[in-house]
Amino acid sequence: MIPKNTARIIMYLLRNIDEFGYNINQIAKLNKISVGSAFKILKELEKDKIILKKEISNASHYKLNLDNSEATKLCELLLLTEKRNLKGHAKLYADEVIKFKDAEMIIIFGSVLRGKEFNDVDVLFLTNQTKKVNDFCLEISKIRTKPVVPLILKQEDLIKAMKQRKEAILGMMKEGIVLKGESIFVEVIKNVNS
């Protein structure tokens, strides 16, 4: 298994897209890890070519090396682990939503992930099957207590929205849990960073 702090740093760099935007101190602080531990982890990841380092001013800045197949597989594995760790209402709805077959990627996000109080269940579907998704979500909404609210996008529209730094989309990609299409998620992040 991947050590907890190493996983935390990799997921942070995956979900927070920024061209070499994070130095050791920022990574340590934002992930609640000591600077010494972060330094050791980043050195190891750099040695394995999982992350890239760039010197800016007098600080080293890091980003994931998504051209490295080992790095992309690690990210996919960590995304699968997040899905497996879902609990409560989020898991209940995720088990229903994942049954939709005609989407490249499905992400559950929003208040359902944060706790007991939620009014609806927000789900991103990466597909062009708008009517099928809406019908599917209506069916789930009939048997569950809260409605499932779909956000339906095509991959190119998702990439475009992220490149335009649309806050709602960036927030969803930072905090949402990928239910299906881990490799697509990593590919989208790679395209946004290129």
C-alpha positions as CSV (number, residue, x, y, z in Angstrom):
1,M,0.0,0.0,0.0
2,I,1.0,3.6,-0.5
3,P,2.0,5.4,2.7
4,K,-0.7,7.8,3.9
5,N,1.3,11.0,3.6
6,T,2.7,10.1,0.2
7,A,-0.9,9.4,-1.0
8,R,-2.0,12.7,0.4
9,I,0.7,14.7,-1.5
10,I,0.0,12.8,-4.8
11,M,-3.7,13.4,-4.5
12,Y,-3.2,17.1,-3.6
13,L,-1.0,17.6,-6.7
14,L,-3.5,15.8,-8.9
15,R,-6.5,17.7,-7.7
16,N,-5.0,21.2,-7.5
17,I,-4.0,21.9,-11.0
18,D,-1.4,24.7,-11.3
19,E,1.7,24.8,-13.5
20,F,4.5,24.3,-10.9
21,G,2.5,26.2,-8.3
22,Y,3.4,24.5,-5.1
23,N,6.6,24.6,-3.0
24,I,7.6,22.3,-0.1
25,N,6.2,24.6,2.6
26,Q,2.8,25.0,0.8
27,I,2.5,21.3,0.2
28,A,3.4,20.5,3.8
29,K,1.1,23.1,5.3
30,L,-1.9,22.4,3.1
31,N,-1.6,18.6,3.7
32,K,-0.9,19.0,7.5
33,I,2.5,17.2,7.1
34,S,5.8,18.4,8.6
35,V,8.1,20.1,6.2
36,G,10.8,17.5,6.8
37,S,8.4,14.6,5.9
38,A,7.1,16.5,2.9
39,F,10.8,17.1,1.8
40,K,11.6,13.4,2.1
41,I,8.4,12.3,0.2
42,L,8.9,14.8,-2.6
43,K,12.6,13.8,-3.0
44,E,11.6,10.1,-3.3
45,L,8.7,10.9,-5.8
46,E,11.1,13.1,-7.8
47,K,13.7,10.3,-7.9
48,D,11.0,7.9,-9.2
49,K,10.0,10.6,-11.8
50,I,6.5,10.7,-10.4
51,I,6.7,14.4,-9.9
52,L,8.7,17.1,-11.6
53,K,10.6,19.9,-9.9
54,K,11.2,23.4,-11.2
55,E,13.3,26.1,-9.4
56,I,11.4,29.4,-9.2
57,S,13.1,32.2,-7.5
58,N,14.9,30.4,-4.6
59,A,12.3,27.7,-4.1
60,S,11.6,24.3,-5.6
61,H,8.1,24.0,-7.0
62,Y,6.4,20.6,-7.9
63,K,3.8,19.1,-10.1
64,L,2.8,15.5,-11.1
65,N,4.6,14.0,-14.1
66,L,1.5,12.7,-15.9
67,D,3.6,11.7,-18.8
68,N,5.0,8.9,-16.5
69,S,2.8,5.8,-16.7
70,E,3.7,4.9,-13.2
71,A,2.4,8.2,-11.9
72,T,-0.9,7.9,-13.8
73,K,-1.4,4.4,-12.5
74,L,-0.7,5.6,-8.9
75,C,-3.2,8.4,-9.3
76,E,-5.8,5.9,-10.7
77,L,-5.2,3.6,-7.7
78,L,-5.6,6.4,-5.2
79,L,-8.8,7.5,-6.9
80,L,-10.1,3.9,-6.6
81,T,-9.2,3.9,-2.9
82,E,-11.2,7.1,-2.3
83,K,-14.2,5.5,-3.9
84,R,-13.8,2.4,-1.8
85,N,-13.7,4.6,1.4
86,L,-17.1,6.2,0.8
87,K,-19.5,5.9,3.7
88,G,-23.0,6.7,4.7
89,H,-25.4,8.5,2.3
90,A,-22.6,9.1,-0.2
91,K,-21.9,5.4,-0.5
92,L,-25.6,4.6,-0.7
93,Y,-26.1,7.0,-3.6
94,A,-22.8,6.1,-5.3
95,D,-23.9,2.5,-5.4
96,E,-27.0,3.5,-7.3
97,V,-25.4,6.1,-9.6
98,I,-22.5,3.8,-10.7
99,K,-25.1,1.6,-12.4
100,F,-25.4,4.1,-15.3
101,K,-23.4,2.5,-18.1
102,D,-23.3,5.2,-20.8
103,A,-20.9,7.6,-19.2
104,E,-17.1,7.7,-19.6
105,M,-16.7,9.2,-16.1
106,I,-19.0,9.7,-13.1
107,I,-18.1,11.9,-10.1
108,I,-20.2,12.4,-7.0
109,F,-19.7,15.8,-5.4
110,G,-21.1,18.5,-3.1
111,S,-22.8,18.4,0.2
112,V,-23.6,14.7,0.2
113,L,-19.8,14.1,0.7
114,R,-19.6,16.5,3.7
115,G,-22.0,15.0,6.1
116,K,-25.6,14.4,7.2
117,E,-27.2,17.6,6.0
118,F,-27.8,17.6,2.3
119,N,-30.7,18.6,0.1
120,D,-29.7,16.8,-3.1
121,V,-27.0,14.6,-4.6
122,D,-24.8,16.3,-7.2
123,V,-23.3,14.0,-9.9
124,L,-21.2,14.8,-12.9
125,F,-21.7,12.5,-15.9
126,L,-19.2,12.7,-18.7
127,T,-21.4,11.7,-21.7
128,N,-23.5,12.9,-24.6
129,Q,-26.5,10.9,-23.5
130,T,-28.4,13.8,-21.8
131,K,-31.9,12.2,-22.0
132,K,-30.7,8.8,-20.7
133,V,-28.9,10.5,-17.8
134,N,-31.9,12.6,-16.8
135,D,-34.3,9.6,-17.0
136,F,-31.9,7.5,-14.9
137,C,-31.5,10.3,-12.2
138,L,-35.3,10.7,-12.1
139,E,-35.7,7.0,-11.4
140,I,-33.2,7.1,-8.5
141,S,-34.9,10.2,-7.2
142,K,-38.2,8.3,-7.0
143,I,-36.8,5.6,-4.8
144,R,-34.4,7.6,-2.6
145,T,-35.2,10.5,-0.2
146,K,-33.1,13.1,-2.0
147,P,-33.1,14.0,-5.7
148,V,-30.0,13.2,-7.8
149,V,-29.0,16.4,-9.8
150,P,-27.0,15.6,-12.8
151,L,-24.3,17.8,-14.4
152,I,-23.9,16.5,-17.9
153,L,-20.7,17.5,-19.8
154,K,-18.6,16.2,-22.7
155,Q,-14.9,15.7,-22.0
156,E,-13.9,18.7,-24.2
157,D,-16.3,21.0,-22.4
158,L,-15.0,19.9,-19.0
159,I,-11.4,20.6,-20.1
160,K,-12.4,24.0,-21.5
161,A,-14.2,24.9,-18.2
162,M,-11.2,23.9,-16.2
163,K,-8.8,25.9,-18.4
164,Q,-11.1,28.9,-18.0
165,R,-10.8,28.4,-14.2
166,K,-14.5,28.1,-13.6
167,E,-14.7,27.9,-9.8
168,A,-17.6,25.4,-9.6
169,I,-15.9,23.0,-11.9
170,L,-12.5,23.3,-10.2
171,G,-14.2,22.8,-6.8
172,M,-15.9,19.7,-8.1
173,M,-12.7,18.2,-9.5
174,K,-10.8,19.0,-6.2
175,E,-13.3,17.4,-3.8
176,G,-15.5,15.1,-5.9
177,I,-15.1,11.3,-5.7
178,V,-14.6,9.5,-9.0
179,L,-17.1,6.6,-9.2
180,K,-16.2,5.5,-12.7
181,G,-13.5,6.6,-15.2
182,E,-10.3,7.1,-13.1
183,S,-8.1,7.0,-16.2
184,I,-10.4,9.7,-17.8
185,F,-10.1,11.9,-14.7
186,V,-6.3,11.7,-14.9
187,E,-6.4,12.3,-18.7
188,V,-8.6,15.4,-18.2
189,I,-6.1,16.8,-15.6
190,K,-3.2,16.1,-18.0
191,N,-5.0,17.9,-20.8
192,V,-5.7,20.9,-18.6
193,N,-2.1,21.1,-17.6
194,S,-0.7,20.8,-21.1
